[in-house]
């Protein structure tokens, strides 16, 4: 079975709560290495995903990731960009 990678993007106000959530996502993914390969974070939220500006969180130690729980602001940046509806976009795109 091939491993799937995970993409994480922060959105909204940058607070320590966002970082704690990121920590939880990354640590949980690391507990499932048999199913999840790399965890990528979008630099400045979904904008990073759209621009292919990704942060490979696997390059960081468990200690650094754990420190996110108590880190102020947003470690990966954030944005307030709203994606278009998937169903609306899908109707306008040939597959």
C-alpha positions as a LaTeX table, in Angstrom:
\begin{tabular}{lrrr}
\hline
Residue & $x$ (\AA) & $y$ (\AA) & $z$ (\AA) \\
\hline
Unk1 & 0.00 & 0.00 & 0.00 \\
Unk2 & 1.40 & 3.39 & $-1.03$ \\
Unk3 & 1.67 & 6.11 & 1.59 \\
Unk4 & $-0.29$ & 9.30 & 1.10 \\
Unk5 & 1.13 & 12.70 & 1.89 \\
Unk6 & $-0.83$ & 15.19 & 3.99 \\
Unk7 & $-1.32$ & 18.90 & 3.28 \\
Unk8 & $-2.02$ & 21.32 & 6.12 \\
Unk9 & $-3.01$ & 24.97 & 5.62 \\
Unk10 & $-3.75$ & 27.52 & 8.32 \\
Unk11 & $-6.41$ & 30.15 & 7.81 \\
Unk12 & $-7.65$ & 33.08 & 9.82 \\
Unk13 & $-6.05$ & 34.95 & 12.68 \\
Unk14 & $-2.59$ & 33.76 & 13.61 \\
Unk15 & $-2.63$ & 32.71 & 17.25 \\
Unk16 & $-0.99$ & 30.10 & 19.42 \\
Unk17 & $-4.22$ & 28.08 & 19.03 \\
Unk18 & $-3.47$ & 27.67 & 15.31 \\
Unk19 & 0.02 & 26.46 & 16.14 \\
Unk20 & $-1.31$ & 24.00 & 18.71 \\
Unk21 & $-3.66$ & 22.62 & 16.06 \\
Unk22 & $-0.78$ & 22.28 & 13.61 \\
Unk23 & 1.19 & 20.44 & 16.28 \\
Unk24 & $-1.69$ & 18.02 & 16.82 \\
Unk25 & $-2.08$ & 17.33 & 13.09 \\
Unk26 & 1.65 & 16.77 & 12.54 \\
Unk27 & 2.15 & 14.62 & 15.65 \\
Unk28 & $-0.89$ & 12.49 & 14.84 \\
Unk29 & 0.31 & 12.00 & 11.26 \\
Unk30 & 3.71 & 10.90 & 12.59 \\
Unk31 & 1.97 & 8.24 & 14.68 \\
Unk32 & 0.63 & 6.77 & 11.43 \\
Unk33 & 3.81 & 6.63 & 9.36 \\
Unk34 & 2.65 & 3.34 & 7.85 \\
Unk35 & $-0.13$ & 5.26 & 6.05 \\
Unk36 & 1.02 & 8.89 & 5.93 \\
Unk37 & 4.28 & 9.85 & 4.24 \\
Unk38 & 5.19 & 13.51 & 4.47 \\
Unk39 & 3.25 & 16.34 & 6.05 \\
Unk40 & 3.46 & 19.54 & 4.03 \\
Unk41 & 2.27 & 22.91 & 5.34 \\
Unk42 & 1.28 & 25.66 & 2.94 \\
Unk43 & 3.32 & 28.82 & 3.42 \\
Unk44 & 0.69 & 31.43 & 4.27 \\
Unk45 & $-2.18$ & 28.94 & 4.22 \\
Unk46 & $-3.91$ & 27.75 & 1.08 \\
Unk47 & $-2.01$ & 30.40 & $-0.90$ \\
Unk48 & 1.12 & 28.30 & $-0.33$ \\
Unk49 & $-0.66$ & 25.28 & $-1.74$ \\
Unk50 & $-1.83$ & 27.16 & $-4.80$ \\
Unk51 & 1.66 & 28.62 & $-5.39$ \\
Unk52 & 3.37 & 25.33 & $-4.51$ \\
Unk53 & 5.20 & 27.01 & $-1.63$ \\
Unk54 & 5.24 & 24.06 & 0.74 \\
Unk55 & 7.06 & 23.47 & 4.00 \\
Unk56 & 8.14 & 19.86 & 4.56 \\
Unk57 & 7.45 & 19.48 & 8.28 \\
Unk58 & 9.25 & 16.12 & 8.26 \\
Unk59 & 12.48 & 18.15 & 8.21 \\
Unk60 & 11.73 & 19.30 & 11.76 \\
Unk61 & 12.44 & 17.26 & 14.85 \\
Unk62 & 9.71 & 16.02 & 17.18 \\
Unk63 & 10.98 & 18.55 & 19.74 \\
Unk64 & 10.54 & 21.49 & 17.37 \\
Unk65 & 7.05 & 20.34 & 16.38 \\
Unk66 & 6.11 & 19.94 & 20.08 \\
Unk67 & 7.22 & 23.54 & 20.71 \\
Unk68 & 4.44 & 24.71 & 18.39 \\
Unk69 & 2.02 & 24.12 & 21.29 \\
Unk70 & 3.42 & 27.19 & 23.06 \\
Unk71 & 4.53 & 29.31 & 20.11 \\
Unk72 & 2.69 & 32.60 & 19.54 \\
Unk73 & 1.53 & 33.79 & 16.10 \\
Unk74 & 1.32 & 31.43 & 13.13 \\
Unk75 & 4.36 & 29.30 & 12.43 \\
Unk76 & 3.43 & 28.68 & 8.79 \\
Unk77 & 1.69 & 31.96 & 8.09 \\
Unk78 & $-1.97$ & 32.32 & 7.25 \\
Unk79 & $-4.37$ & 33.92 & 4.81 \\
Unk80 & $-8.03$ & 34.73 & 4.40 \\
Unk81 & $-8.29$ & 33.54 & 0.80 \\
Unk82 & $-11.59$ & 31.85 & 0.07 \\
Unk83 & $-11.55$ & 28.99 & $-2.41$ \\
Unk84 & $-14.37$ & 28.71 & $-4.93$ \\
Unk85 & $-16.93$ & 25.98 & $-4.39$ \\
Unk86 & $-15.66$ & 22.60 & $-5.60$ \\
Unk87 & $-18.99$ & 21.82 & $-7.25$ \\
Unk88 & $-19.07$ & 25.14 & $-9.10$ \\
Unk89 & $-15.45$ & 24.77 & $-10.20$ \\
Unk90 & $-15.97$ & 21.16 & $-11.24$ \\
Unk91 & $-18.92$ & 22.07 & $-13.49$ \\
Unk92 & $-16.79$ & 24.60 & $-15.36$ \\
Unk93 & $-13.82$ & 22.29 & $-15.89$ \\
Unk94 & $-13.49$ & 19.50 & $-18.44$ \\
Unk95 & $-12.09$ & 16.31 & $-17.03$ \\
\hline
\end{tabular}
